Amino acid sequence: SKGLITQSSLSDQPHTNTKMAGAKKKWSKGKVKDALNNAVFMNKATYDKMLKEIPKAKQITPAIVSDKLKINVSLARRAIAEMASKGLITQIAKHNSMQLYTRAAQA
């Protein structure tokens, strides 16, 4: 009986609907990110570093400033606003959640 499936030929095959043999799958805990210990106040050294390094960057966002200077993002936004008011950097795009700046054009 070629091609016909009989009851005896079904019992020869391993059961597919039974539980997996062996241990249960171990789920990974995921990557744990280290907590950032960024400053919430800006001291004179950080301020001088900001005025020296940040206006030279091609792309300036609050996240980049926060990462380079190790300050929190709300402080980085204030620092960017101050540099923009001084004319050290120019604004490219402003959105509710994203502010993008670049270095000021040299005259």
PDB file as gemmi writes it, atoms N, CA and C in Angstrom:
CRYST1    1.000    1.000    1.000  90.00  90.00  90.00 P 1                      
ATOM      1  N   SER A   1       0.830  -1.181   0.000  1.00  0.00           N  
ATOM      2  CA  SER A   1       0.000   0.000   0.000  1.00  0.00           C  
ATOM      3  C   SER A   1       0.877   1.247   0.000  1.00  0.00           C  
ATOM      4  N   LYS A   2       1.350   1.602  -1.195  1.00  0.00           N  
ATOM      5  CA  LYS A   2       2.200   2.782  -1.322  1.00  0.00           C  
ATOM      6  C   LYS A   2       1.334   4.026  -1.316  1.00  0.00           C  
ATOM      7  N   GLY A   3       1.816   5.053  -0.590  1.00  0.00           N  
ATOM      8  CA  GLY A   3       1.115   6.324  -0.585  1.00  0.00           C  
ATOM      9  C   GLY A   3      -0.044   6.382   0.396  1.00  0.00           C  
ATOM     10  N   LEU A   4      -0.514   5.258   0.874  1.00  0.00           N  
ATOM     11  CA  LEU A   4      -1.618   5.262   1.816  1.00  0.00           C  
ATOM     12  C   LEU A   4      -1.083   5.331   3.240  1.00  0.00           C  
ATOM     13  N   ILE A   5      -1.720   6.127   4.052  1.00  0.00           N  
ATOM     14  CA  ILE A   5      -1.314   6.240   5.440  1.00  0.00           C  
ATOM     15  C   ILE A   5      -2.233   5.355   6.257  1.00  0.00           C  
ATOM     16  N   THR A   6      -1.634   4.401   6.928  1.00  0.00           N  
ATOM     17  CA  THR A   6      -2.425   3.488   7.748  1.00  0.00           C  
ATOM     18  C   THR A   6      -2.160   3.759   9.221  1.00  0.00           C  
ATOM     19  N   GLN A   7      -2.956   3.185  10.069  1.00  0.00           N  
ATOM     20  CA  GLN A   7      -2.818   3.390  11.504  1.00  0.00           C  
ATOM     21  C   GLN A   7      -1.481   2.867  11.990  1.00  0.00           C  
ATOM     22  N   SER A   8      -0.994   1.784  11.434  1.00  0.00           N  
ATOM     23  CA  SER A   8       0.271   1.203  11.889  1.00  0.00           C  
ATOM     24  C   SER A   8       1.451   2.090  11.476  1.00  0.00           C  
ATOM     25  N   SER A   9       1.372   2.745  10.280  1.00  0.00           N  
ATOM     26  CA  SER A   9       2.480   3.595   9.844  1.00  0.00           C  
ATOM     27  C   SER A   9       2.527   4.890  10.651  1.00  0.00           C  
ATOM     28  N   LEU A  10       1.361   5.367  11.174  1.00  0.00           N  
ATOM     29  CA  LEU A  10       1.342   6.561  12.011  1.00  0.00           C  
ATOM     30  C   LEU A  10       2.004   6.295  13.362  1.00  0.00           C  
ATOM     31  N   SER A  11       1.826   5.123  13.908  1.00  0.00           N  
ATOM     32  CA  SER A  11       2.382   4.823  15.224  1.00  0.00           C  
ATOM     33  C   SER A  11       3.896   4.645  15.166  1.00  0.00           C  
ATOM     34  N   ASP A  12       4.444   4.408  13.974  1.00  0.00           N  
ATOM     35  CA  ASP A  12       5.891   4.264  13.836  1.00  0.00           C  
ATOM     36  C   ASP A  12       6.607   5.617  13.947  1.00  0.00           C  
ATOM     37  N   GLN A  13       5.915   6.708  13.569  1.00  0.00           N  
ATOM     38  CA  GLN A  13       6.541   8.030  13.587  1.00  0.00           C  
ATOM     39  C   GLN A  13       6.561   8.574  15.017  1.00  0.00           C  
ATOM     40  N   PRO A  14       7.597   9.387  15.342  1.00  0.00           N  
ATOM     41  CA  PRO A  14       7.636   9.977  16.682  1.00  0.00           C  
ATOM     42  C   PRO A  14       6.511  11.000  16.843  1.00  0.00           C  
ATOM     43  N   HIS A  15       6.011  11.112  18.039  1.00  0.00           N  
ATOM     44  CA  HIS A  15       4.913  12.035  18.300  1.00  0.00           C  
ATOM     45  C   HIS A  15       5.438  13.464  18.287  1.00  0.00           C  
ATOM     46  N   THR A  16       4.778  14.322  17.529  1.00  0.00           N  
ATOM     47  CA  THR A  16       5.219  15.714  17.428  1.00  0.00           C  
ATOM     48  C   THR A  16       4.530  16.605  18.444  1.00  0.00           C  
ATOM     49  N   ASN A  17       3.421  16.159  18.999  1.00  0.00           N  
ATOM     50  CA  ASN A  17       2.680  17.017  19.912  1.00  0.00           C  
ATOM     51  C   ASN A  17       3.017  16.746  21.382  1.00  0.00           C  
ATOM     52  N   THR A  18       4.028  15.946  21.651  1.00  0.00           N  
ATOM     53  CA  THR A  18       4.434  15.712  23.033  1.00  0.00           C  
ATOM     54  C   THR A  18       5.411  16.799  23.464  1.00  0.00           C  
ATOM     55  N   LYS A  19       5.659  16.901  24.762  1.00  0.00           N  
ATOM     56  CA  LYS A  19       6.579  17.908  25.275  1.00  0.00           C  
ATOM     57  C   LYS A  19       7.993  17.640  24.770  1.00  0.00           C  
ATOM     58  N   MET A  20       8.759  18.743  24.681  1.00  0.00           N  
ATOM     59  CA  MET A  20      10.143  18.604  24.228  1.00  0.00           C  
ATOM     60  C   MET A  20      10.924  17.764  25.230  1.00  0.00           C  
ATOM     61  N   ALA A  21      11.794  16.966  24.692  1.00  0.00           N  
ATOM     62  CA  ALA A  21      12.636  16.168  25.563  1.00  0.00           C  
ATOM     63  C   ALA A  21      13.727  17.070  26.119  1.00  0.00           C  
ATOM     64  N   GLY A  22      14.093  16.892  27.380  1.00  0.00           N  
ATOM     65  CA  GLY A  22      15.170  17.691  27.956  1.00  0.00           C  
ATOM     66  C   GLY A  22      14.636  18.852  28.771  1.00  0.00           C  
ATOM     67  N   ALA A  23      15.532  19.763  29.097  1.00  0.00           N  
ATOM     68  CA  ALA A  23      15.203  20.883  29.978  1.00  0.00           C  
ATOM     69  C   ALA A  23      14.443  21.969  29.234  1.00  0.00           C  
ATOM     70  N   LYS A  24      13.765  22.814  30.008  1.00  0.00           N  
ATOM     71  CA  LYS A  24      13.058  23.950  29.419  1.00  0.00           C  
ATOM     72  C   LYS A  24      14.065  24.968  28.925  1.00  0.00           C  
ATOM     73  N   LYS A  25      13.629  25.801  27.978  1.00  0.00           N  
ATOM     74  CA  LYS A  25      14.516  26.817  27.421  1.00  0.00           C  
ATOM     75  C   LYS A  25      14.815  27.876  28.469  1.00  0.00           C  
ATOM     76  N   LYS A  26      16.073  28.244  28.570  1.00  0.00           N  
ATOM     77  CA  LYS A  26      16.486  29.278  29.515  1.00  0.00           C  
ATOM     78  C   LYS A  26      16.418  30.627  28.804  1.00  0.00           C  
ATOM     79  N   TRP A  27      15.658  31.570  29.349  1.00  0.00           N  
ATOM     80  CA  TRP A  27      15.554  32.900  28.754  1.00  0.00           C  
ATOM     81  C   TRP A  27      16.658  33.771  29.299  1.00  0.00           C  
ATOM     82  N   SER A  28      17.261  34.550  28.398  1.00  0.00           N  
ATOM     83  CA  SER A  28      18.338  35.434  28.849  1.00  0.00           C  
ATOM     84  C   SER A  28      17.743  36.631  29.576  1.00  0.00           C  
ATOM     85  N   LYS A  29      18.496  37.195  30.466  1.00  0.00           N  
ATOM     86  CA  LYS A  29      18.040  38.333  31.241  1.00  0.00           C  
ATOM     87  C   LYS A  29      18.165  39.628  30.444  1.00  0.00           C  
ATOM     88  N   GLY A  30      18.802  39.596  29.297  1.00  0.00           N  
ATOM     89  CA  GLY A  30      19.008  40.799  28.493  1.00  0.00           C  
ATOM     90  C   GLY A  30      20.254  41.531  28.956  1.00  0.00           C  
ATOM     91  N   LYS A  31      20.654  42.509  28.176  1.00  0.00           N  
ATOM     92  CA  LYS A  31      21.851  43.269  28.523  1.00  0.00           C  
ATOM     93  C   LYS A  31      21.514  44.301  29.592  1.00  0.00           C  
ATOM     94  N   VAL A  32      22.307  44.351  30.616  1.00  0.00           N  
ATOM     95  CA  VAL A  32      22.101  45.306  31.696  1.00  0.00           C  
ATOM     96  C   VAL A  32      22.975  46.519  31.417  1.00  0.00           C  
ATOM     97  N   LYS A  33      22.339  47.685  31.350  1.00  0.00           N  
ATOM     98  CA  LYS A  33      23.065  48.915  31.067  1.00  0.00           C  
ATOM     99  C   LYS A  33      23.501  49.543  32.383  1.00  0.00           C  
ATOM    100  N   ASP A  34      24.749  49.991  32.421  1.00  0.00           N  
ATOM    101  CA  ASP A  34      25.254  50.637  33.629  1.00  0.00           C  
ATOM    102  C   ASP A  34      24.546  51.967  33.842  1.00  0.00           C  
ATOM    103  N   ALA A  35      24.246  52.265  35.091  1.00  0.00           N  
ATOM    104  CA  ALA A  35      23.585  53.525  35.416  1.00  0.00           C  
ATOM    105  C   ALA A  35      24.580  54.670  35.224  1.00  0.00           C  
ATOM    106  N   LEU A  36      24.127  55.736  34.562  1.00  0.00           N  
ATOM    107  CA  LEU A  36      24.988  56.880  34.336  1.00  0.00           C  
ATOM    108  C   LEU A  36      25.028  57.739  35.588  1.00  0.00           C  
ATOM    109  N   ASN A  37      26.202  58.243  35.895  1.00  0.00           N  
ATOM    110  CA  ASN A  37      26.347  59.119  37.052  1.00  0.00           C  
ATOM    111  C   ASN A  37      26.739  60.502  36.531  1.00  0.00           C  
ATOM    112  N   ASN A  38      25.820  61.143  35.816  1.00  0.00           N  
ATOM    113  CA  ASN A  38      26.104  62.434  35.215  1.00  0.00           C  
ATOM    114  C   ASN A  38      25.869  63.563  36.204  1.00  0.00           C  
ATOM    115  N   ALA A  39      26.629  64.628  36.033  1.00  0.00           N  
ATOM    116  CA  ALA A  39      26.537  65.778  36.927  1.00  0.00           C  
ATOM    117  C   ALA A  39      25.255  66.560  36.656  1.00  0.00           C  
ATOM    118  N   VAL A  40      24.698  67.151  37.707  1.00  0.00           N  
ATOM    119  CA  VAL A  40      23.495  67.964  37.560  1.00  0.00           C  
ATOM    120  C   VAL A  40      23.805  69.452  37.675  1.00  0.00           C  
ATOM    121  N   PHE A  41      25.048  69.771  38.041  1.00  0.00           N  
ATOM    122  CA  PHE A  41      25.507  71.159  38.071  1.00  0.00           C  
ATOM    123  C   PHE A  41      26.741  71.274  37.194  1.00  0.00           C  
ATOM    124  N   MET A  42      26.943  72.455  36.616  1.00  0.00           N  
ATOM    125  CA  MET A  42      28.111  72.650  35.773  1.00  0.00           C  
ATOM    126  C   MET A  42      29.135  73.470  36.541  1.00  0.00           C  
ATOM    127  N   ASN A  43      30.351  72.931  36.641  1.00  0.00           N  
ATOM    128  CA  ASN A  43      31.422  73.687  37.301  1.00  0.00           C  
ATOM    129  C   ASN A  43      32.239  74.443  36.245  1.00  0.00           C  
ATOM    130  N   LYS A  44      33.196  75.202  36.698  1.00  0.00           N  
ATOM    131  CA  LYS A  44      33.987  76.059  35.802  1.00  0.00           C  
ATOM    132  C   LYS A  44      34.755  75.223  34.774  1.00  0.00           C  
ATOM    133  N   ALA A  45      35.325  74.104  35.195  1.00  0.00           N  
ATOM    134  CA  ALA A  45      36.097  73.255  34.282  1.00  0.00           C  
ATOM    135  C   ALA A  45      35.205  72.696  33.174  1.00  0.00           C  
ATOM    136  N   THR A  46      34.017  72.236  33.539  1.00  0.00           N  
ATOM    137  CA  THR A  46      33.086  71.683  32.551  1.00  0.00           C  
ATOM    138  C   THR A  46      32.610  72.777  31.592  1.00  0.00           C  
ATOM    139  N   TYR A  47      32.370  73.964  32.133  1.00  0.00           N  
ATOM    140  CA  TYR A  47      31.919  75.094  31.315  1.00  0.00           C  
ATOM    141  C   TYR A  47      32.989  75.476  30.288  1.00  0.00           C  
ATOM    142  N   ASP A  48      34.247  75.539  30.731  1.00  0.00           N  
ATOM    143  CA  ASP A  48      35.346  75.869  29.814  1.00  0.00           C  
ATOM    144  C   ASP A  48      35.521  74.795  28.741  1.00  0.00           C  
ATOM    145  N   LYS A  49      35.388  73.533  29.141  1.00  0.00           N  
ATOM    146  CA  LYS A  49      35.492  72.421  28.186  1.00  0.00           C  
ATOM    147  C   LYS A  49      34.362  72.501  27.163  1.00  0.00           C  
ATOM    148  N   MET A  50      33.162  72.866  27.636  1.00  0.00           N  
ATOM    149  CA  MET A  50      32.013  73.004  26.745  1.00  0.00           C  
ATOM    150  C   MET A  50      32.279  74.074  25.685  1.00  0.00           C  
ATOM    151  N   LEU A  51      32.754  75.246  26.126  1.00  0.00           N  
ATOM    152  CA  LEU A  51      32.997  76.345  25.190  1.00  0.00           C  
ATOM    153  C   LEU A  51      34.118  76.030  24.213  1.00  0.00           C  
ATOM    154  N   LYS A  52      35.048  75.165  24.614  1.00  0.00           N  
ATOM    155  CA  LYS A  52      36.186  74.829  23.760  1.00  0.00           C  
ATOM    156  C   LYS A  52      35.855  73.718  22.756  1.00  0.00           C  
ATOM    157  N   GLU A  53      35.183  72.658  23.215  1.00  0.00           N  
ATOM    158  CA  GLU A  53      35.000  71.461  22.383  1.00  0.00           C  
ATOM    159  C   GLU A  53      33.697  71.443  21.575  1.00  0.00           C  
ATOM    160  N   ILE A  54      32.594  71.798  22.192  1.00  0.00           N  
ATOM    161  CA  ILE A  54      31.285  71.604  21.561  1.00  0.00           C  
ATOM    162  C   ILE A  54      31.111  72.431  20.279  1.00  0.00           C  
ATOM    163  N   PRO A  55      31.501  73.720  20.231  1.00  0.00           N  
ATOM    164  CA  PRO A  55      31.305  74.480  18.987  1.00  0.00           C  
ATOM    165  C   PRO A  55      32.103  73.947  17.794  1.00  0.00           C  
ATOM    166  N   LYS A  56      33.083  73.066  18.020  1.00  0.00           N  
ATOM    167  CA  LYS A  56      33.872  72.489  16.930  1.00  0.00           C  
ATOM    168  C   LYS A  56      33.206  71.254  16.322  1.00  0.00           C  
ATOM    169  N   ALA A  57      32.207  70.709  17.014  1.00  0.00           N  
ATOM    170  CA  ALA A  57      31.553  69.479  16.547  1.00  0.00           C  
ATOM    171  C   ALA A  57      30.673  69.769  15.338  1.00  0.00           C  
ATOM    172  N   LYS A  58      30.589  68.801  14.449  1.00  0.00           N  
ATOM    173  CA  LYS A  58      29.782  68.973  13.243  1.00  0.00           C  
ATOM    174  C   LYS A  58      28.293  68.863  13.555  1.00  0.00           C  
ATOM    175  N   GLN A  59      27.953  67.969  14.465  1.00  0.00           N  
ATOM    176  CA  GLN A  59      26.552  67.740  14.831  1.00  0.00           C  
ATOM    177  C   GLN A  59      26.428  67.894  16.345  1.00  0.00           C  
ATOM    178  N   ILE A  60      25.497  68.726  16.791  1.00  0.00           N  
ATOM    179  CA  ILE A  60      25.349  69.001  18.218  1.00  0.00           C  
ATOM    180  C   ILE A  60      23.900  68.765  18.619  1.00  0.00           C  
ATOM    181  N   THR A  61      23.701  67.810  19.518  1.00  0.00           N  
ATOM    182  CA  THR A  61      22.384  67.526  20.079  1.00  0.00           C  
ATOM    183  C   THR A  61      22.537  67.456  21.602  1.00  0.00           C  
ATOM    184  N   PRO A  62      21.443  67.565  22.348  1.00  0.00           N  
ATOM    185  CA  PRO A  62      21.551  67.422  23.803  1.00  0.00           C  
ATOM    186  C   PRO A  62      22.178  66.089  24.235  1.00  0.00           C  
ATOM    187  N   ALA A  63      21.894  65.019  23.519  1.00  0.00           N  
ATOM    188  CA  ALA A  63      22.454  63.717  23.879  1.00  0.00           C  
ATOM    189  C   ALA A  63      23.969  63.694  23.685  1.00  0.00           C  
ATOM    190  N   ILE A  64      24.456  64.290  22.612  1.00  0.00           N  
ATOM    191  CA  ILE A  64      25.896  64.314  22.349  1.00  0.00           C  
ATOM    192  C   ILE A  64      26.614  65.157  23.402  1.00  0.00           C  
ATOM    193  N   VAL A  65      26.054  66.325  23.721  1.00  0.00           N  
ATOM    194  CA  VAL A  65      26.660  67.201  24.730  1.00  0.00           C  
ATOM    195  C   VAL A  65      26.662  66.499  26.090  1.00  0.00           C  
ATOM    196  N   SER A  66      25.567  65.841  26.421  1.00  0.00           N  
ATOM    197  CA  SER A  66      25.463  65.127  27.691  1.00  0.00           C  
ATOM    198  C   SER A  66      26.516  64.027  27.786  1.00  0.00           C  
ATOM    199  N   ASP A  67      26.718  63.305  26.689  1.00  0.00           N  
ATOM    200  CA  ASP A  67      27.673  62.203  26.676  1.00  0.00           C  
ATOM    201  C   ASP A  67      29.113  62.713  26.768  1.00  0.00           C  
ATOM    202  N   LYS A  68      29.440  63.772  26.036  1.00  0.00           N  
ATOM    203  CA  LYS A  68      30.816  64.285  26.027  1.00  0.00           C  
ATOM    204  C   LYS A  68      31.208  64.936  27.349  1.00  0.00           C  
ATOM    205  N   LEU A  69      30.284  65.694  27.936  1.00  0.00           N  
ATOM    206  CA  LEU A  69      30.619  66.447  29.139  1.00  0.00           C  
ATOM    207  C   LEU A  69      30.228  65.741  30.434  1.00  0.00           C  
ATOM    208  N   LYS A  70      29.557  64.591  30.316  1.00  0.00           N  
ATOM    209  CA  LYS A  70      29.077  63.827  31.478  1.00  0.00           C  
ATOM    210  C   LYS A  70      28.162  64.676  32.356  1.00  0.00           C  
ATOM    211  N   ILE A  71      27.223  65.363  31.704  1.00  0.00           N  
ATOM    212  CA  ILE A  71      26.211  66.141  32.415  1.00  0.00           C  
ATOM    213  C   ILE A  71      24.850  65.583  32.027  1.00  0.00           C  
ATOM    214  N   ASN A  72      23.811  65.877  32.816  1.00  0.00           N  
ATOM    215  CA  ASN A  72      22.505  65.335  32.446  1.00  0.00           C  
ATOM    216  C   ASN A  72      21.915  66.139  31.278  1.00  0.00           C  
ATOM    217  N   VAL A  73      20.913  65.588  30.632  1.00  0.00           N  
ATOM    218  CA  VAL A  73      20.418  66.140  29.372  1.00  0.00           C  
ATOM    219  C   VAL A  73      19.737  67.491  29.564  1.00  0.00           C  
ATOM    220  N   SER A  74      19.057  67.693  30.689  1.00  0.00           N  
ATOM    221  CA  SER A  74      18.410  68.988  30.892  1.00  0.00           C  
ATOM    222  C   SER A  74      19.459  70.097  31.011  1.00  0.00           C  
ATOM    223  N   LEU A  75      20.588  69.793  31.625  1.00  0.00           N  
ATOM    224  CA  LEU A  75      21.687  70.754  31.705  1.00  0.00           C  
ATOM    225  C   LEU A  75      22.320  70.966  30.331  1.00  0.00           C  
ATOM    226  N   ALA A  76      22.396  69.912  29.539  1.00  0.00           N  
ATOM    227  CA  ALA A  76      22.948  70.015  28.185  1.00  0.00           C  
ATOM    228  C   ALA A  76      22.067  70.908  27.310  1.00  0.00           C  
ATOM    229  N   ARG A  77      20.735  70.817  27.475  1.00  0.00           N  
ATOM    230  CA  ARG A  77      19.835  71.680  26.702  1.00  0.00           C  
ATOM    231  C   ARG A  77      20.057  73.146  27.043  1.00  0.00           C  
ATOM    232  N   ARG A  78      20.253  73.431  28.333  1.00  0.00           N  
ATOM    233  CA  ARG A  78      20.528  74.816  28.760  1.00  0.00           C  
ATOM    234  C   ARG A  78      21.863  75.299  28.194  1.00  0.00           C  
ATOM    235  N   ALA A  79      22.862  74.425  28.192  1.00  0.00           N  
ATOM    236  CA  ALA A  79      24.179  74.785  27.670  1.00  0.00           C  
ATOM    237  C   ALA A  79      24.105  75.086  26.178  1.00  0.00           C  
ATOM    238  N   ILE A  80      23.344  74.292  25.438  1.00  0.00           N  
ATOM    239  CA  ILE A  80      23.182  74.506  23.998  1.00  0.00           C  
ATOM    240  C   ILE A  80      22.475  75.830  23.753  1.00  0.00           C  
ATOM    241  N   ALA A  81      21.453  76.123  24.540  1.00  0.00           N  
ATOM    242  CA  ALA A  81      20.727  77.394  24.380  1.00  0.00           C  
ATOM    243  C   ALA A  81      21.656  78.579  24.621  1.00  0.00           C  
ATOM    244  N   GLU A  82      22.532  78.456  25.600  1.00  0.00           N  
ATOM    245  CA  GLU A  82      23.474  79.548  25.892  1.00  0.00           C  
ATOM    246  C   GLU A  82      24.479  79.728  24.752  1.00  0.00           C  
ATOM    247  N   MET A  83      25.002  78.617  24.236  1.00  0.00           N  
ATOM    248  CA  MET A  83      25.959  78.714  23.119  1.00  0.00           C  
ATOM    249  C   MET A  83      25.290  79.288  21.877  1.00  0.00           C  
ATOM    250  N   ALA A  84      24.020  78.938  21.663  1.00  0.00           N  
ATOM    251  CA  ALA A  84      23.292  79.472  20.501  1.00  0.00           C  
ATOM    252  C   ALA A  84      23.065  80.979  20.658  1.00  0.00           C  
ATOM    253  N   SER A  85      22.772  81.425  21.880  1.00  0.00           N  
ATOM    254  CA  SER A  85      22.548  82.859  22.102  1.00  0.00           C  
ATOM    255  C   SER A  85      23.839  83.655  21.944  1.00  0.00           C  
ATOM    256  N   LYS A  86      24.982  83.020  22.228  1.00  0.00           N  
ATOM    257  CA  LYS A  86      26.275  83.671  22.040  1.00  0.00           C  
ATOM    258  C   LYS A  86      26.738  83.639  20.586  1.00  0.00           C  
ATOM    259  N   GLY A  87      26.048  82.861  19.755  1.00  0.00           N  
ATOM    260  CA  GLY A  87      26.418  82.771  18.350  1.00  0.00           C  
ATOM    261  C   GLY A  87      27.524  81.771  18.063  1.00  0.00           C  
ATOM    262  N   LEU A  88      27.833  80.891  19.023  1.00  0.00           N  
ATOM    263  CA  LEU A  88      28.885  79.894  18.819  1.00  0.00           C  
ATOM    264  C   LEU A  88      28.412  78.730  17.948  1.00  0.00           C  
ATOM    265  N   ILE A  89      27.108  78.441  18.001  1.00  0.00           N  
ATOM    266  CA  ILE A  89      26.530  77.365  17.200  1.00  0.00           C  
ATOM    267  C   ILE A  89      25.254  77.878  16.536  1.00  0.00           C  
ATOM    268  N   THR A  90      24.853  77.220  15.445  1.00  0.00           N  
ATOM    269  CA  THR A  90      23.629  77.624  14.747  1.00  0.00           C  
ATOM    270  C   THR A  90      22.658  76.458  14.714  1.00  0.00           C  
ATOM    271  N   GLN A  91      21.371  76.795  14.767  1.00  0.00           N  
ATOM    272  CA  GLN A  91      20.320  75.773  14.798  1.00  0.00           C  
ATOM    273  C   GLN A  91      19.995  75.316  13.384  1.00  0.00           C  
ATOM    274  N   ILE A  92      19.889  74.005  13.212  1.00  0.00           N  
ATOM    275  CA  ILE A  92      19.498  73.424  11.924  1.00  0.00           C  
ATOM    276  C   ILE A  92      18.023  73.065  11.952  1.00  0.00           C  
ATOM    277  N   ALA A  93      17.613  72.327  12.977  1.00  0.00           N  
ATOM    278  CA  ALA A  93      16.228  71.871  13.066  1.00  0.00           C  
ATOM    279  C   ALA A  93      15.771  71.920  14.516  1.00  0.00           C  
ATOM    280  N   LYS A  94      14.501  72.252  14.704  1.00  0.00           N  
ATOM    281  CA  LYS A  94      13.924  72.243  16.050  1.00  0.00           C  
ATOM    282  C   LYS A  94      12.589  71.527  15.983  1.00  0.00           C  
ATOM    283  N   HIS A  95      12.436  70.573  16.864  1.00  0.00           N  
ATOM    284  CA  HIS A  95      11.214  69.804  16.984  1.00  0.00           C  
ATOM    285  C   HIS A  95      10.948  69.657  18.466  1.00  0.00           C  
ATOM    286  N   ASN A  96       9.768  69.226  18.811  1.00  0.00           N  
ATOM    287  CA  ASN A  96       9.413  69.066  20.216  1.00  0.00           C  
ATOM    288  C   ASN A  96      10.412  68.175  20.955  1.00  0.00           C  
ATOM    289  N   SER A  97      10.841  67.103  20.309  1.00  0.00           N  
ATOM    290  CA  SER A  97      11.709  66.144  20.986  1.00  0.00           C  
ATOM    291  C   SER A  97      13.135  66.144  20.455  1.00  0.00           C  
ATOM    292  N   MET A  98      13.446  66.992  19.468  1.00  0.00           N  
ATOM    293  CA  MET A  98      14.778  66.943  18.866  1.00  0.00           C  
ATOM    294  C   MET A  98      15.240  68.335  18.476  1.00  0.00           C  
ATOM    295  N   GLN A  99      16.388  68.712  18.983  1.00  0.00           N  
ATOM    296  CA  GLN A  99      17.001  69.974  18.574  1.00  0.00           C  
ATOM    297  C   GLN A  99      18.352  69.634  17.978  1.00  0.00           C  
ATOM    298  N   LEU A 100      18.598  70.115  16.765  1.00  0.00           N  
ATOM    299  CA  LEU A 100      19.832  69.800  16.066  1.00  0.00           C  
ATOM    300  C   LEU A 100      20.557  71.093  15.740  1.00  0.00           C  
ATOM    301  N   TYR A 101      21.822  71.151  16.121  1.00  0.00           N  
ATOM    302  CA  TYR A 101      22.651  72.329  15.906  1.00  0.00           C  
ATOM    303  C   TYR A 101      23.926  71.912  15.190  1.00  0.00           C  
ATOM    304  N   THR A 102      24.626  72.891  14.620  1.00  0.00           N  
ATOM    305  CA  THR A 102      25.931  72.660  14.029  1.00  0.00           C  
ATOM    306  C   THR A 102      26.822  73.845  14.368  1.00  0.00           C  
ATOM    307  N   ARG A 103      28.089  73.722  14.024  1.00  0.00           N  
ATOM    308  CA  ARG A 103      29.016  74.816  14.330  1.00  0.00           C  
ATOM    309  C   ARG A 103      28.660  76.057  13.525  1.00  0.00           C  
ATOM    310  N   ALA A 104      28.954  77.210  14.060  1.00  0.00           N  
ATOM    311  CA  ALA A 104      28.618  78.462  13.386  1.00  0.00           C  
ATOM    312  C   ALA A 104      29.526  78.642  12.170  1.00  0.00           C  
ATOM    313  N   ALA A 105      28.961  79.209  11.118  1.00  0.00           N  
ATOM    314  CA  ALA A 105      29.736  79.456   9.900  1.00  0.00           C  
ATOM    315  C   ALA A 105      30.753  80.555  10.184  1.00  0.00           C  
ATOM    316  N   GLN A 106      31.984  80.320   9.754  1.00  0.00           N  
ATOM    317  CA  GLN A 106      33.036  81.302   9.968  1.00  0.00           C  
ATOM    318  C   GLN A 106      32.949  82.387   8.913  1.00  0.00           C  
ATOM    319  N   ALA A 107      32.947  83.649   9.326  1.00  0.00           N  
ATOM    320  CA  ALA A 107      32.824  84.765   8.376  1.00  0.00           C  
ATOM    321  C   ALA A 107      34.183  85.200   7.885  1.00  0.00           C  
TER     322      ALA A 107                                                      
END                                                                             
